[in-house]
Amino acid sequence: MSKRRKNTGSAGRAIITFSRGWQTLVAVRSLGRRGVEVVTGDEYALTAASFSRYSIAEFRYPNPTKEPEEFLDVLEKVVLEHKPNDEAVPYVLMPIHKETYLIARHRERFEPHIRVPVPQIEHIKQMHNKGRLAAYAMERGLPIPKTWIPADMEHFRSIAEKVGLPAFVKLRESASGVGIRKVKTVDELKSTFEEFIEYFRLKEKDYPIVQEGVPGDDYCVTTLFNRGEMVASMTYRGLRAFPAERGATVMRETVEAPEMEKVAAELLGSIGWHGVAELDFRWEGRPDAQPHLIEVNPRFFGGLIQSVESGWDYPWLLFQLAVKGQIEPVTKTRADVRTETPILAFLATLQEIADNERGMKALGDSWEAAKEEFRTGSKRQGIRELFRGVKEYFDVKARFNKAKQLLEEHKDNIYDVLSRDDPKAALGVLYPLAVFLRHGKVNLELITGEGGPGGEDE
């Protein structure tokens, strides 16, 4: 453990986990700027939050999924070590990522020493598991895409031909776009389903669900509940995701979405939710179109920077809720904010530009078709083929302007990492960069902490 400094006369102290997450850095800065002393932890070194000036100390812990008992032992030791001598000083444990579930399951180990403002583990299981969520939403008549929940392989085979395509095969326990794949044919559906079972070593009770694709854009409803009452909510729209068709949102803008927030209040309020949660929706944006609930993230979320910069400072609101049992109403908000995740947002833009540039291949194909028509004597058809390719795919100016437009969208964005008053935190980019150099690709399972064999700690 590395200790750097301890402030005096602070507004309290917090232990925060998953310090490699960019959303964690947002939380650390949120609390630190208000005088809260923050201790950050992760299983890896060189993390963004550990470099932050607002992290007074850092610690390392074992992987919470693979070594849950060891993780709990280390965390309990850290909680006791940093416990304020004055019991009047607010002291809060604020897990950020999926270690939230393990802490919620064993909260009795920590609550004698520190406040633990996380949902009940029974509520987390009900909402995070995509199969249980779908069943509960359908029971209550809430809007979700048509969903199949196979009980075993025989059941899956009986419904495979009935699934409307395109569809998505989804792990029941995952997030950040890991364990989700879009399929366009029945053969793809069958092979992906079997591949997921084998790769993630799934038991029958954990077999993937199958969900019909619905049109529209990605919307994220962010919430804070006080024992079943929704006391704060805001929504942002995903402008870009990486990877494009199944990844996490990496560029965002704030929007008004009262209908979606109403669904969130009904869904989570009905079970007495307490703490933060984020709900994913798909919506076509028209007043006559029905938004569809996709999933619930029962913890802090990747687009936290969007909420905080728009005026909904969830880390500080949750800290207040843990200490006072209530929050100050959110009043100063703004809707002209656009944020992005460094590296991943730019990769998403490059991916979109690359998709546009693939028109060059189509041009080549039309040229080959034209040559074949010329060779067989149909000159008129050959000319048609050639001009079809030129007209549709060789508009250099249009492609250049599209690329320019996409790149300019980054110009005024707010970044998760970059900050004038906390410049060293940008060194946290070293972690995903190291992952990239080691694996030769952006490995979302490692960066986000999701996926891979083994599953959740049960």
Stockholm file with secondary structure:
# STOCKHOLM 1.0

chainA/1-458         MSKRRKNTGSAGRAIITFSRGWQTLVAVRSLGRRGVEVVTGDEYALTAASFSRYSIAEFRYPNPTKEPEEFLDVLEKVVLEHKPNDEAVPYVLMPIHKETYLIARHRERFEPHIRVPVPQIEHIKQMHNKGRLAAYAMERGLPIPKTWIPADMEHFRSIAEKVGLPAFVKLRESASGVGIRKVKTVDELKSTFEEFIEYFRLKEKDYPIVQEGVPGDDYCVTTLFNRGEMVASMTYRGLRAFPAERGATVMRETVEAPEMEKVAAELLGSIGWHGVAELDFRWEGRPDAQPHLIEVNPRFFGGLIQSVESGWDYPWLLFQLAVKGQIEPVTKTRADVRTETPILAFLATLQEIADNERGMKALGDSWEAAKEEFRTGSKRQGIRELFRGVKEYFDVKARFNKAKQLLEEHKDNIYDVLSRDDPKAALGVLYPLAVFLRHGKVNLELITGEGGPGGEDE
#=GR chainA/1-458 SS CEECCCCSSCSEEEEECCTTSHHHHHHHHHHHTTTEEEEEEESSSSCHHHHSTTEEEEEECCCTTTCHHHHHHHHHHHHHHTCCSSTTSCEEEECCSTHHHHHHHTGGGTTTTSBCCCCCHHHHHHHHSHHHHHHHHHHHTCCCCCEECCSSHHHHHHHGGGSCSSEEEECSSCCTTTTEEEECSHHHHHHHHHHHHHHTTCCGGGCCEEEECCCSEEEEEEEEEETTEEEEEEEEEEEEEESTTTSEEEEEEEECCHHHHHHHHHHHHTTTCCEEEEEEEEECSCTTSCCEEEEEECSCCTTHHHHHHTTCCHHHHHHHHHHHSSCCCCCCCCSCCEEECTTHHHHHHHHHHHHHHTHHHHHHHHHHHHHHHHHTTCHHHHHHHHHHHHHHHCCHHHHHHHHHHHHHTTTTCEESSCCTTCGGGGGGGHHHHHHHHHHSSCCHHHHHCCCSTTCCCC
#=GC SS_cons         CEECCCCSSCSEEEEECCTTSHHHHHHHHHHHTTTEEEEEEESSSSCHHHHSTTEEEEEECCCTTTCHHHHHHHHHHHHHHTCCSSTTSCEEEECCSTHHHHHHHTGGGTTTTSBCCCCCHHHHHHHHSHHHHHHHHHHHTCCCCCEECCSSHHHHHHHGGGSCSSEEEECSSCCTTTTEEEECSHHHHHHHHHHHHHHTTCCGGGCCEEEECCCSEEEEEEEEEETTEEEEEEEEEEEEEESTTTSEEEEEEEECCHHHHHHHHHHHHTTTCCEEEEEEEEECSCTTSCCEEEEEECSCCTTHHHHHHTTCCHHHHHHHHHHHSSCCCCCCCCSCCEEECTTHHHHHHHHHHHHHHTHHHHHHHHHHHHHHHHHTTCHHHHHHHHHHHHHHHCCHHHHHHHHHHHHHTTTTCEESSCCTTCGGGGGGGHHHHHHHHHHSSCCHHHHHCCCSTTCCCC
//
